[in-house]
Amino acid sequence: MKNKGIDAIHFYIVHKFKWLPSVVKSMTHDDLGFVLSETMSGWTLPEEARNL
């Protein structure tokens, strides 16, 4: 069974940065992690979601 989590990450990056799927799928997990961490830099959880 294919990992749907990694598919979701690939989908997000392809659409966010307009990169080719083949480029995104060829990235290492470290590279994907770097892109995601840079994308989320400065992001905070909305206050209304903090007490769920």
mmCIF entry with sequence, helices, sheets and N, C-alpha, C, O atoms, coordinates in Angstrom:
data_MODEL
# 
_entry.id   MODEL 
# 
_entity.id                         1 
_entity.type                       polymer 
_entity.pdbx_number_of_molecules   1 
# 
_entity_poly.entity_id                      1 
_entity_poly.type                           'polypeptide(L)' 
_entity_poly.nstd_linkage                   no 
_entity_poly.nstd_monomer                   no 
_entity_poly.pdbx_seq_one_letter_code       MKNKGIDAIHFYIVHKFKWLPSVVKSMTHDDLGFVLSETMSGWTLPEEARNL 
_entity_poly.pdbx_seq_one_letter_code_can   MKNKGIDAIHFYIVHKFKWLPSVVKSMTHDDLGFVLSETMSGWTLPEEARNL 
_entity_poly.pdbx_strand_id                 A 
# 
loop_
_entity_poly_seq.entity_id 
_entity_poly_seq.num 
_entity_poly_seq.mon_id 
_entity_poly_seq.hetero 
1 1  MET n 
1 2  LYS n 
1 3  ASN n 
1 4  LYS n 
1 5  GLY n 
1 6  ILE n 
1 7  ASP n 
1 8  ALA n 
1 9  ILE n 
1 10 HIS n 
1 11 PHE n 
1 12 TYR n 
1 13 ILE n 
1 14 VAL n 
1 15 HIS n 
1 16 LYS n 
1 17 PHE n 
1 18 LYS n 
1 19 TRP n 
1 20 LEU n 
1 21 PRO n 
1 22 SER n 
1 23 VAL n 
1 24 VAL n 
1 25 LYS n 
1 26 SER n 
1 27 MET n 
1 28 THR n 
1 29 HIS n 
1 30 ASP n 
1 31 ASP n 
1 32 LEU n 
1 33 GLY n 
1 34 PHE n 
1 35 VAL n 
1 36 LEU n 
1 37 SER n 
1 38 GLU n 
1 39 THR n 
1 40 MET n 
1 41 SER n 
1 42 GLY n 
1 43 TRP n 
1 44 THR n 
1 45 LEU n 
1 46 PRO n 
1 47 GLU n 
1 48 GLU n 
1 49 ALA n 
1 50 ARG n 
1 51 ASN n 
1 52 LEU n 
# 
_struct_asym.id          A 
_struct_asym.entity_id   1 
# 
loop_
_struct_conf.conf_type_id 
_struct_conf.id 
_struct_conf.pdbx_PDB_helix_id 
_struct_conf.beg_label_comp_id 
_struct_conf.beg_label_asym_id 
_struct_conf.beg_label_seq_id 
_struct_conf.pdbx_beg_PDB_ins_code 
_struct_conf.end_label_comp_id 
_struct_conf.end_label_asym_id 
_struct_conf.end_label_seq_id 
_struct_conf.pdbx_end_PDB_ins_code 
_struct_conf.beg_auth_comp_id 
_struct_conf.beg_auth_asym_id 
_struct_conf.beg_auth_seq_id 
_struct_conf.end_auth_comp_id 
_struct_conf.end_auth_asym_id 
_struct_conf.end_auth_seq_id 
_struct_conf.pdbx_PDB_helix_class 
_struct_conf.details 
_struct_conf.pdbx_PDB_helix_length 
HELX_P HELX_P1 AA1 LYS A 4  ? PHE A 17 ? LYS A 4  PHE A 17 1 ? 14 
HELX_P HELX_P2 AA2 PRO A 21 ? LYS A 25 ? PRO A 21 LYS A 25 1 ? 5  
HELX_P HELX_P3 AA3 HIS A 29 ? THR A 39 ? HIS A 29 THR A 39 1 ? 11 
HELX_P HELX_P4 AA4 GLU A 47 ? ALA A 49 ? GLU A 47 ALA A 49 5 ? 3  
# 
_struct_conf_type.id          HELX_P 
_struct_conf_type.criteria    ? 
_struct_conf_type.reference   ? 
# 
loop_
_atom_site.group_PDB 
_atom_site.id 
_atom_site.type_symbol 
_atom_site.label_atom_id 
_atom_site.label_alt_id 
_atom_site.label_comp_id 
_atom_site.label_asym_id 
_atom_site.label_entity_id 
_atom_site.label_seq_id 
_atom_site.pdbx_PDB_ins_code 
_atom_site.Cartn_x 
_atom_site.Cartn_y 
_atom_site.Cartn_z 
_atom_site.occupancy 
_atom_site.B_iso_or_equiv 
_atom_site.pdbx_formal_charge 
_atom_site.auth_seq_id 
_atom_site.auth_comp_id 
_atom_site.auth_asym_id 
_atom_site.auth_atom_id 
_atom_site.pdbx_PDB_model_num 
ATOM 1   N N  . MET A 1 1  ? 0.847  -1.195 0.000   1.00 0.00 ? 1  MET A N  1 
ATOM 2   C CA . MET A 1 1  ? 0.000  0.000  0.000   1.00 0.00 ? 1  MET A CA 1 
ATOM 3   C C  . MET A 1 1  ? 0.886  1.249  0.000   1.00 0.00 ? 1  MET A C  1 
ATOM 4   O O  . MET A 1 1  ? 1.855  1.336  0.754   1.00 0.00 ? 1  MET A O  1 
ATOM 5   N N  . LYS A 1 2  ? 0.544  2.194  -0.839  1.00 0.00 ? 2  LYS A N  1 
ATOM 6   C CA . LYS A 1 2  ? 1.310  3.420  -0.969  1.00 0.00 ? 2  LYS A CA 1 
ATOM 7   C C  . LYS A 1 2  ? 1.051  4.344  0.221   1.00 0.00 ? 2  LYS A C  1 
ATOM 8   O O  . LYS A 1 2  ? -0.053 4.375  0.764   1.00 0.00 ? 2  LYS A O  1 
ATOM 9   N N  . ASN A 1 3  ? 2.075  5.091  0.618   1.00 0.00 ? 3  ASN A N  1 
ATOM 10  C CA . ASN A 1 3  ? 1.961  6.023  1.739   1.00 0.00 ? 3  ASN A CA 1 
ATOM 11  C C  . ASN A 1 3  ? 1.212  7.274  1.294   1.00 0.00 ? 3  ASN A C  1 
ATOM 12  O O  . ASN A 1 3  ? 1.757  8.089  0.549   1.00 0.00 ? 3  ASN A O  1 
ATOM 13  N N  . LYS A 1 4  ? -0.020 7.432  1.740   1.00 0.00 ? 4  LYS A N  1 
ATOM 14  C CA . LYS A 1 4  ? -0.842 8.568  1.342   1.00 0.00 ? 4  LYS A CA 1 
ATOM 15  C C  . LYS A 1 4  ? -0.355 9.876  1.960   1.00 0.00 ? 4  LYS A C  1 
ATOM 16  O O  . LYS A 1 4  ? -0.622 10.955 1.429   1.00 0.00 ? 4  LYS A O  1 
ATOM 17  N N  . GLY A 1 5  ? 0.361  9.780  3.082   1.00 0.00 ? 5  GLY A N  1 
ATOM 18  C CA . GLY A 1 5  ? 0.906  10.988 3.702   1.00 0.00 ? 5  GLY A CA 1 
ATOM 19  C C  . GLY A 1 5  ? 1.928  11.662 2.816   1.00 0.00 ? 5  GLY A C  1 
ATOM 20  O O  . GLY A 1 5  ? 1.898  12.882 2.650   1.00 0.00 ? 5  GLY A O  1 
ATOM 21  N N  . ILE A 1 6  ? 2.830  10.886 2.245   1.00 0.00 ? 6  ILE A N  1 
ATOM 22  C CA . ILE A 1 6  ? 3.859  11.453 1.372   1.00 0.00 ? 6  ILE A CA 1 
ATOM 23  C C  . ILE A 1 6  ? 3.221  11.962 0.078   1.00 0.00 ? 6  ILE A C  1 
ATOM 24  O O  . ILE A 1 6  ? 3.684  12.950 -0.492  1.00 0.00 ? 6  ILE A O  1 
ATOM 25  N N  . ASP A 1 7  ? 2.175  11.303 -0.383  1.00 0.00 ? 7  ASP A N  1 
ATOM 26  C CA . ASP A 1 7  ? 1.450  11.782 -1.566  1.00 0.00 ? 7  ASP A CA 1 
ATOM 27  C C  . ASP A 1 7  ? 0.855  13.165 -1.296  1.00 0.00 ? 7  ASP A C  1 
ATOM 28  O O  . ASP A 1 7  ? 0.877  14.033 -2.169  1.00 0.00 ? 7  ASP A O  1 
ATOM 29  N N  . ALA A 1 8  ? 0.330  13.368 -0.104  1.00 0.00 ? 8  ALA A N  1 
ATOM 30  C CA . ALA A 1 8  ? -0.252 14.662 0.258   1.00 0.00 ? 8  ALA A CA 1 
ATOM 31  C C  . ALA A 1 8  ? 0.828  15.743 0.310   1.00 0.00 ? 8  ALA A C  1 
ATOM 32  O O  . ALA A 1 8  ? 0.594  16.879 -0.105  1.00 0.00 ? 8  ALA A O  1 
ATOM 33  N N  . ILE A 1 9  ? 1.997  15.393 0.814   1.00 0.00 ? 9  ILE A N  1 
ATOM 34  C CA . ILE A 1 9  ? 3.107  16.342 0.860   1.00 0.00 ? 9  ILE A CA 1 
ATOM 35  C C  . ILE A 1 9  ? 3.547  16.699 -0.552  1.00 0.00 ? 9  ILE A C  1 
ATOM 36  O O  . ILE A 1 9  ? 3.757  17.871 -0.864  1.00 0.00 ? 9  ILE A O  1 
ATOM 37  N N  . HIS A 1 10 ? 3.687  15.694 -1.402  1.00 0.00 ? 10 HIS A N  1 
ATOM 38  C CA . HIS A 1 10 ? 4.053  15.950 -2.799  1.00 0.00 ? 10 HIS A CA 1 
ATOM 39  C C  . HIS A 1 10 ? 3.020  16.870 -3.453  1.00 0.00 ? 10 HIS A C  1 
ATOM 40  O O  . HIS A 1 10 ? 3.385  17.844 -4.110  1.00 0.00 ? 10 HIS A O  1 
ATOM 41  N N  . PHE A 1 11 ? 1.748  16.567 -3.275  1.00 0.00 ? 11 PHE A N  1 
ATOM 42  C CA . PHE A 1 11 ? 0.667  17.361 -3.860  1.00 0.00 ? 11 PHE A CA 1 
ATOM 43  C C  . PHE A 1 11 ? 0.753  18.814 -3.398  1.00 0.00 ? 11 PHE A C  1 
ATOM 44  O O  . PHE A 1 11 ? 0.648  19.736 -4.207  1.00 0.00 ? 11 PHE A O  1 
ATOM 45  N N  . TYR A 1 12 ? 0.945  19.012 -2.094  1.00 0.00 ? 12 TYR A N  1 
ATOM 46  C CA . TYR A 1 12 ? 1.027  20.362 -1.535  1.00 0.00 ? 12 TYR A CA 1 
ATOM 47  C C  . TYR A 1 12 ? 2.182  21.143 -2.160  1.00 0.00 ? 12 TYR A C  1 
ATOM 48  O O  . TYR A 1 12 ? 2.007  22.288 -2.578  1.00 0.00 ? 12 TYR A O  1 
ATOM 49  N N  . ILE A 1 13 ? 3.353  20.528 -2.220  1.00 0.00 ? 13 ILE A N  1 
ATOM 50  C CA . ILE A 1 13 ? 4.529  21.226 -2.740  1.00 0.00 ? 13 ILE A CA 1 
ATOM 51  C C  . ILE A 1 13 ? 4.387  21.522 -4.232  1.00 0.00 ? 13 ILE A C  1 
ATOM 52  O O  . ILE A 1 13 ? 4.750  22.608 -4.684  1.00 0.00 ? 13 ILE A O  1 
ATOM 53  N N  . VAL A 1 14 ? 3.866  20.570 -4.996  1.00 0.00 ? 14 VAL A N  1 
ATOM 54  C CA . VAL A 1 14 ? 3.647  20.797 -6.432  1.00 0.00 ? 14 VAL A CA 1 
ATOM 55  C C  . VAL A 1 14 ? 2.749  22.014 -6.644  1.00 0.00 ? 14 VAL A C  1 
ATOM 56  O O  . VAL A 1 14 ? 3.040  22.860 -7.489  1.00 0.00 ? 14 VAL A O  1 
ATOM 57  N N  . HIS A 1 15 ? 1.661  22.104 -5.880  1.00 0.00 ? 15 HIS A N  1 
ATOM 58  C CA . HIS A 1 15 ? 0.712  23.197 -6.068  1.00 0.00 ? 15 HIS A CA 1 
ATOM 59  C C  . HIS A 1 15 ? 1.194  24.518 -5.466  1.00 0.00 ? 15 HIS A C  1 
ATOM 60  O O  . HIS A 1 15 ? 0.925  25.585 -6.017  1.00 0.00 ? 15 HIS A O  1 
ATOM 61  N N  . LYS A 1 16 ? 1.891  24.452 -4.361  1.00 0.00 ? 16 LYS A N  1 
ATOM 62  C CA . LYS A 1 16 ? 2.382  25.674 -3.708  1.00 0.00 ? 16 LYS A CA 1 
ATOM 63  C C  . LYS A 1 16 ? 3.453  26.362 -4.547  1.00 0.00 ? 16 LYS A C  1 
ATOM 64  O O  . LYS A 1 16 ? 3.427  27.581 -4.718  1.00 0.00 ? 16 LYS A O  1 
ATOM 65  N N  . PHE A 1 17 ? 4.398  25.578 -5.072  1.00 0.00 ? 17 PHE A N  1 
ATOM 66  C CA . PHE A 1 17 ? 5.547  26.154 -5.757  1.00 0.00 ? 17 PHE A CA 1 
ATOM 67  C C  . PHE A 1 17 ? 5.500  26.007 -7.280  1.00 0.00 ? 17 PHE A C  1 
ATOM 68  O O  . PHE A 1 17 ? 6.375  26.510 -7.987  1.00 0.00 ? 17 PHE A O  1 
ATOM 69  N N  . LYS A 1 18 ? 4.466  25.311 -7.779  1.00 0.00 ? 18 LYS A N  1 
ATOM 70  C CA . LYS A 1 18 ? 4.318  25.087 -9.231  1.00 0.00 ? 18 LYS A CA 1 
ATOM 71  C C  . LYS A 1 18 ? 5.510  24.310 -9.807  1.00 0.00 ? 18 LYS A C  1 
ATOM 72  O O  . LYS A 1 18 ? 5.918  24.524 -10.949 1.00 0.00 ? 18 LYS A O  1 
ATOM 73  N N  . TRP A 1 19 ? 6.059  23.398 -8.981  1.00 0.00 ? 19 TRP A N  1 
ATOM 74  C CA . TRP A 1 19 ? 7.154  22.540 -9.434  1.00 0.00 ? 19 TRP A CA 1 
ATOM 75  C C  . TRP A 1 19 ? 6.560  21.307 -10.103 1.00 0.00 ? 19 TRP A C  1 
ATOM 76  O O  . TRP A 1 19 ? 5.447  20.898 -9.772  1.00 0.00 ? 19 TRP A O  1 
ATOM 77  N N  . LEU A 1 20 ? 7.287  20.719 -11.032 1.00 0.00 ? 20 LEU A N  1 
ATOM 78  C CA . LEU A 1 20 ? 6.830  19.495 -11.687 1.00 0.00 ? 20 LEU A CA 1 
ATOM 79  C C  . LEU A 1 20 ? 6.750  18.346 -10.683 1.00 0.00 ? 20 LEU A C  1 
ATOM 80  O O  . LEU A 1 20 ? 7.613  18.213 -9.815  1.00 0.00 ? 20 LEU A O  1 
ATOM 81  N N  . PRO A 1 21 ? 5.715  17.517 -10.804 1.00 0.00 ? 21 PRO A N  1 
ATOM 82  C CA . PRO A 1 21 ? 5.607  16.362 -9.905  1.00 0.00 ? 21 PRO A CA 1 
ATOM 83  C C  . PRO A 1 21 ? 6.858  15.479 -9.937  1.00 0.00 ? 21 PRO A C  1 
ATOM 84  O O  . PRO A 1 21 ? 7.271  14.959 -8.900  1.00 0.00 ? 21 PRO A O  1 
ATOM 85  N N  . SER A 1 22 ? 7.456  15.308 -11.099 1.00 0.00 ? 22 SER A N  1 
ATOM 86  C CA . SER A 1 22 ? 8.651  14.464 -11.192 1.00 0.00 ? 22 SER A CA 1 
ATOM 87  C C  . SER A 1 22 ? 9.808  15.035 -10.371 1.00 0.00 ? 22 SER A C  1 
ATOM 88  O O  . SER A 1 22 ? 10.599 14.283 -9.802  1.00 0.00 ? 22 SER A O  1 
ATOM 89  N N  . VAL A 1 23 ? 9.904  16.360 -10.309 1.00 0.00 ? 23 VAL A N  1 
ATOM 90  C CA . VAL A 1 23 ? 10.956 17.003 -9.515  1.00 0.00 ? 23 VAL A CA 1 
ATOM 91  C C  . VAL A 1 23 ? 10.687 16.780 -8.030  1.00 0.00 ? 23 VAL A C  1 
ATOM 92  O O  . VAL A 1 23 ? 11.588 16.406 -7.278  1.00 0.00 ? 23 VAL A O  1 
ATOM 93  N N  . VAL A 1 24 ? 9.452  17.010 -7.616  1.00 0.00 ? 24 VAL A N  1 
ATOM 94  C CA . VAL A 1 24 ? 9.092  16.864 -6.203  1.00 0.00 ? 24 VAL A CA 1 
ATOM 95  C C  . VAL A 1 24 ? 9.246  15.412 -5.745  1.00 0.00 ? 24 VAL A C  1 
ATOM 96  O O  . VAL A 1 24 ? 9.749  15.154 -4.652  1.00 0.00 ? 24 VAL A O  1 
ATOM 97  N N  . LYS A 1 25 ? 8.813  14.465 -6.583  1.00 0.00 ? 25 LYS A N  1 
ATOM 98  C CA . LYS A 1 25 ? 8.909  13.052 -6.212  1.00 0.00 ? 25 LYS A CA 1 
ATOM 99  C C  . LYS A 1 25 ? 10.344 12.562 -6.151  1.00 0.00 ? 25 LYS A C  1 
ATOM 100 O O  . LYS A 1 25 ? 10.624 11.553 -5.505  1.00 0.00 ? 25 LYS A O  1 
ATOM 101 N N  . SER A 1 26 ? 11.256 13.260 -6.812  1.00 0.00 ? 26 SER A N  1 
ATOM 102 C CA . SER A 1 26 ? 12.662 12.852 -6.787  1.00 0.00 ? 26 SER A CA 1 
ATOM 103 C C  . SER A 1 26 ? 13.403 13.419 -5.577  1.00 0.00 ? 26 SER A C  1 
ATOM 104 O O  . SER A 1 26 ? 14.554 13.058 -5.336  1.00 0.00 ? 26 SER A O  1 
ATOM 105 N N  . MET A 1 27 ? 12.761 14.295 -4.820  1.00 0.00 ? 27 MET A N  1 
ATOM 106 C CA . MET A 1 27 ? 13.403 14.911 -3.656  1.00 0.00 ? 27 MET A CA 1 
ATOM 107 C C  . MET A 1 27 ? 13.529 13.906 -2.516  1.00 0.00 ? 27 MET A C  1 
ATOM 108 O O  . MET A 1 27 ? 12.675 13.036 -2.342  1.00 0.00 ? 27 MET A O  1 
ATOM 109 N N  . THR A 1 28 ? 14.603 14.035 -1.742  1.00 0.00 ? 28 THR A N  1 
ATOM 110 C CA . THR A 1 28 ? 14.793 13.177 -0.571  1.00 0.00 ? 28 THR A CA 1 
ATOM 111 C C  . THR A 1 28 ? 13.842 13.631 0.541   1.00 0.00 ? 28 THR A C  1 
ATOM 112 O O  . THR A 1 28 ? 13.276 14.722 0.481   1.00 0.00 ? 28 THR A O  1 
ATOM 113 N N  . HIS A 1 29 ? 13.680 12.790 1.541   1.00 0.00 ? 29 HIS A N  1 
ATOM 114 C CA . HIS A 1 29 ? 12.845 13.168 2.684   1.00 0.00 ? 29 HIS A CA 1 
ATOM 115 C C  . HIS A 1 29 ? 13.450 14.371 3.406   1.00 0.00 ? 29 HIS A C  1 
ATOM 116 O O  . HIS A 1 29 ? 12.717 15.221 3.911   1.00 0.00 ? 29 HIS A O  1 
ATOM 117 N N  . ASP A 1 30 ? 14.771 14.445 3.458   1.00 0.00 ? 30 ASP A N  1 
ATOM 118 C CA . ASP A 1 30 ? 15.419 15.609 4.071   1.00 0.00 ? 30 ASP A CA 1 
ATOM 119 C C  . ASP A 1 30 ? 15.094 16.883 3.309   1.00 0.00 ? 30 ASP A C  1 
ATOM 120 O O  . ASP A 1 30 ? 14.808 17.916 3.915   1.00 0.00 ? 30 ASP A O  1 
ATOM 121 N N  . ASP A 1 31 ? 15.135 16.817 1.973   1.00 0.00 ? 31 ASP A N  1 
ATOM 122 C CA . ASP A 1 31 ? 14.800 17.990 1.154   1.00 0.00 ? 31 ASP A CA 1 
ATOM 123 C C  . ASP A 1 31 ? 13.343 18.397 1.344   1.00 0.00 ? 31 ASP A C  1 
ATOM 124 O O  . ASP A 1 31 ? 13.035 19.582 1.471   1.00 0.00 ? 31 ASP A O  1 
ATOM 125 N N  . LEU A 1 32 ? 12.453 17.414 1.361   1.00 0.00 ? 32 LEU A N  1 
ATOM 126 C CA . LEU A 1 32 ? 11.031 17.704 1.579   1.00 0.00 ? 32 LEU A CA 1 
ATOM 127 C C  . LEU A 1 32 ? 10.818 18.345 2.946   1.00 0.00 ? 32 LEU A C  1 
ATOM 128 O O  . LEU A 1 32 ? 10.064 19.308 3.081   1.00 0.00 ? 32 LEU A O  1 
ATOM 129 N N  . GLY A 1 33 ? 11.486 17.803 3.951   1.00 0.00 ? 33 GLY A N  1 
ATOM 130 C CA . GLY A 1 33 ? 11.381 18.354 5.297   1.00 0.00 ? 33 GLY A CA 1 
ATOM 131 C C  . GLY A 1 33 ? 11.870 19.791 5.360   1.00 0.00 ? 33 GLY A C  1 
ATOM 132 O O  . GLY A 1 33 ? 11.270 20.630 6.033   1.00 0.00 ? 33 GLY A O  1 
ATOM 133 N N  . PHE A 1 34 ? 12.967 20.074 4.652   1.00 0.00 ? 34 PHE A N  1 
ATOM 134 C CA . PHE A 1 34 ? 13.497 21.441 4.615   1.00 0.00 ? 34 PHE A CA 1 
ATOM 135 C C  . PHE A 1 34 ? 12.489 22.396 3.981   1.00 0.00 ? 34 PHE A C  1 
ATOM 136 O O  . PHE A 1 34 ? 12.227 23.472 4.519   1.00 0.00 ? 34 PHE A O  1 
ATOM 137 N N  . VAL A 1 35 ? 11.926 22.006 2.841   1.00 0.00 ? 35 VAL A N  1 
ATOM 138 C CA . VAL A 1 35 ? 10.946 22.851 2.155   1.00 0.00 ? 35 VAL A CA 1 
ATOM 139 C C  . VAL A 1 35 ? 9.743  23.111 3.060   1.00 0.00 ? 35 VAL A C  1 
ATOM 140 O O  . VAL A 1 35 ? 9.276  24.245 3.165   1.00 0.00 ? 35 VAL A O  1 
ATOM 141 N N  . LEU A 1 36 ? 9.242  22.065 3.712   1.00 0.00 ? 36 LEU A N  1 
ATOM 142 C CA . LEU A 1 36 ? 8.080  22.231 4.587   1.00 0.00 ? 36 LEU A CA 1 
ATOM 143 C C  . LEU A 1 36 ? 8.402  23.107 5.794   1.00 0.00 ? 36 LEU A C  1 
ATOM 144 O O  . LEU A 1 36 ? 7.592  23.946 6.187   1.00 0.00 ? 36 LEU A O  1 
ATOM 145 N N  . SER A 1 37 ? 9.583  22.914 6.383   1.00 0.00 ? 37 SER A N  1 
ATOM 146 C CA . SER A 1 37 ? 9.938  23.712 7.559   1.00 0.00 ? 37 SER A CA 1 
ATOM 147 C C  . SER A 1 37 ? 10.103 25.182 7.186   1.00 0.00 ? 37 SER A C  1 
ATOM 148 O O  . SER A 1 37 ? 9.723  26.062 7.958   1.00 0.00 ? 37 SER A O  1 
ATOM 149 N N  . GLU A 1 38 ? 10.667 25.459 6.008   1.00 0.00 ? 38 GLU A N  1 
ATOM 150 C CA . GLU A 1 38 ? 10.801 26.845 5.557   1.00 0.00 ? 38 GLU A CA 1 
ATOM 151 C C  . GLU A 1 38 ? 9.439  27.452 5.250   1.00 0.00 ? 38 GLU A C  1 
ATOM 152 O O  . GLU A 1 38 ? 9.208  28.630 5.520   1.00 0.00 ? 38 GLU A O  1 
ATOM 153 N N  . THR A 1 39 ? 8.540  26.657 4.689   1.00 0.00 ? 39 THR A N  1 
ATOM 154 C CA . THR A 1 39 ? 7.194  27.126 4.379   1.00 0.00 ? 39 THR A CA 1 
ATOM 155 C C  . THR A 1 39 ? 6.441  27.497 5.651   1.00 0.00 ? 39 THR A C  1 
ATOM 156 O O  . THR A 1 39 ? 5.663  28.450 5.663   1.00 0.00 ? 39 THR A O  1 
ATOM 157 N N  . MET A 1 40 ? 6.676  26.744 6.716   1.00 0.00 ? 40 MET A N  1 
ATOM 158 C CA . MET A 1 40 ? 5.944  26.971 7.965   1.00 0.00 ? 40 MET A CA 1 
ATOM 159 C C  . MET A 1 40 ? 6.670  27.913 8.921   1.00 0.00 ? 40 MET A C  1 
ATOM 160 O O  . MET A 1 40 ? 6.190  28.151 10.029  1.00 0.00 ? 40 MET A O  1 
ATOM 161 N N  . SER A 1 41 ? 7.802  28.447 8.518   1.00 0.00 ? 41 SER A N  1 
ATOM 162 C CA . SER A 1 41 ? 8.550  29.371 9.369   1.00 0.00 ? 41 SER A CA 1 
ATOM 163 C C  . SER A 1 41 ? 7.677  30.565 9.727   1.00 0.00 ? 41 SER A C  1 
ATOM 164 O O  . SER A 1 41 ? 7.147  31.240 8.845   1.00 0.00 ? 41 SER A O  1 
ATOM 165 N N  . GLY A 1 42 ? 7.531  30.821 11.011  1.00 0.00 ? 42 GLY A N  1 
ATOM 166 C CA . GLY A 1 42 ? 6.712  31.938 11.471  1.00 0.00 ? 42 GLY A CA 1 
ATOM 167 C C  . GLY A 1 42 ? 5.240  31.617 11.625  1.00 0.00 ? 42 GLY A C  1 
ATOM 168 O O  . GLY A 1 42 ? 4.468  32.447 12.106  1.00 0.00 ? 42 GLY A O  1 
ATOM 169 N N  . TRP A 1 43 ? 4.836  30.396 11.214  1.00 0.00 ? 43 TRP A N  1 
ATOM 170 C CA . TRP A 1 43 ? 3.435  30.004 11.328  1.00 0.00 ? 43 TRP A CA 1 
ATOM 171 C C  . TRP A 1 43 ? 3.107  29.675 12.779  1.00 0.00 ? 43 TRP A C  1 
ATOM 172 O O  . TRP A 1 43 ? 3.905  29.044 13.471  1.00 0.00 ? 43 TRP A O  1 
ATOM 173 N N  . THR A 1 44 ? 1.957  30.092 13.229  1.00 0.00 ? 44 THR A N  1 
ATOM 174 C CA . THR A 1 44 ? 1.495  29.720 14.561  1.00 0.00 ? 44 THR A CA 1 
ATOM 175 C C  . THR A 1 44 ? 0.073  29.170 14.458  1.00 0.00 ? 44 THR A C  1 
ATOM 176 O O  . THR A 1 44 ? -0.692 29.533 13.564  1.00 0.00 ? 44 THR A O  1 
ATOM 177 N N  . LEU A 1 45 ? -0.250 28.305 15.378  1.00 0.00 ? 45 LEU A N  1 
ATOM 178 C CA . LEU A 1 45 ? -1.582 27.725 15.435  1.00 0.00 ? 45 LEU A CA 1 
ATOM 179 C C  . LEU A 1 45 ? -2.587 28.814 15.789  1.00 0.00 ? 45 LEU A C  1 
ATOM 180 O O  . LEU A 1 45 ? -2.368 29.564 16.740  1.00 0.00 ? 45 LEU A O  1 
ATOM 181 N N  . PRO A 1 46 ? -3.694 28.917 15.037  1.00 0.00 ? 46 PRO A N  1 
ATOM 182 C CA . PRO A 1 46 ? -4.697 29.934 15.370  1.00 0.00 ? 46 PRO A CA 1 
ATOM 183 C C  . PRO A 1 46 ? -5.188 29.769 16.809  1.00 0.00 ? 46 PRO A C  1 
ATOM 184 O O  . PRO A 1 46 ? -5.352 28.650 17.293  1.00 0.00 ? 46 PRO A O  1 
ATOM 185 N N  . GLU A 1 47 ? -5.414 30.874 17.472  1.00 0.00 ? 47 GLU A N  1 
ATOM 186 C CA . GLU A 1 47 ? -5.789 30.856 18.888  1.00 0.00 ? 47 GLU A CA 1 
ATOM 187 C C  . GLU A 1 47 ? -7.017 29.985 19.166  1.00 0.00 ? 47 GLU A C  1 
ATOM 188 O O  . GLU A 1 47 ? -7.058 29.270 20.168  1.00 0.00 ? 47 GLU A O  1 
ATOM 189 N N  . GLU A 1 48 ? -8.019 30.044 18.278  1.00 0.00 ? 48 GLU A N  1 
ATOM 190 C CA . GLU A 1 48 ? -9.247 29.257 18.497  1.00 0.00 ? 48 GLU A CA 1 
ATOM 191 C C  . GLU A 1 48 ? -9.009 27.760 18.418  1.00 0.00 ? 48 GLU A C  1 
ATOM 192 O O  . GLU A 1 48 ? -9.834 26.981 18.895  1.00 0.00 ? 48 GLU A O  1 
ATOM 193 N N  . ALA A 1 49 ? -7.893 27.341 17.824  1.00 0.00 ? 49 ALA A N  1 
ATOM 194 C CA . ALA A 1 49 ? -7.586 25.914 17.710  1.00 0.00 ? 49 ALA A CA 1 
ATOM 195 C C  . ALA A 1 49 ? -6.688 25.416 18.840  1.00 0.00 ? 49 ALA A C  1 
ATOM 196 O O  . ALA A 1 49 ? -6.445 24.214 18.945  1.00 0.00 ? 49 ALA A O  1 
ATOM 197 N N  . ARG A 1 50 ? -6.202 26.300 19.667  1.00 0.00 ? 50 ARG A N  1 
ATOM 198 C CA . ARG A 1 50 ? -5.239 25.930 20.711  1.00 0.00 ? 50 ARG A CA 1 
ATOM 199 C C  . ARG A 1 50 ? -5.848 25.137 21.854  1.00 0.00 ? 50 ARG A C  1 
ATOM 200 O O  . ARG A 1 50 ? -5.145 24.368 22.510  1.00 0.00 ? 50 ARG A O  1 
ATOM 201 N N  . ASN A 1 51 ? -7.103 25.302 22.101  1.00 0.00 ? 51 ASN A N  1 
ATOM 202 C CA . ASN A 1 51 ? -7.721 24.643 23.257  1.00 0.00 ? 51 ASN A CA 1 
ATOM 203 C C  . ASN A 1 51 ? -8.594 23.459 22.862  1.00 0.00 ? 51 ASN A C  1 
ATOM 204 O O  . ASN A 1 51 ? -9.462 23.052 23.634  1.00 0.00 ? 51 ASN A O  1 
ATOM 205 N N  . LEU A 1 52 ? -8.383 22.910 21.696  1.00 0.00 ? 52 LEU A N  1 
ATOM 206 C CA . LEU A 1 52 ? -9.186 21.767 21.254  1.00 0.00 ? 52 LEU A CA 1 
ATOM 207 C C  . LEU A 1 52 ? -8.684 20.486 21.868  1.00 0.00 ? 52 LEU A C  1 
ATOM 208 O O  . LEU A 1 52 ? -9.239 19.419 21.609  1.00 0.00 ? 52 LEU A O  1 
# 
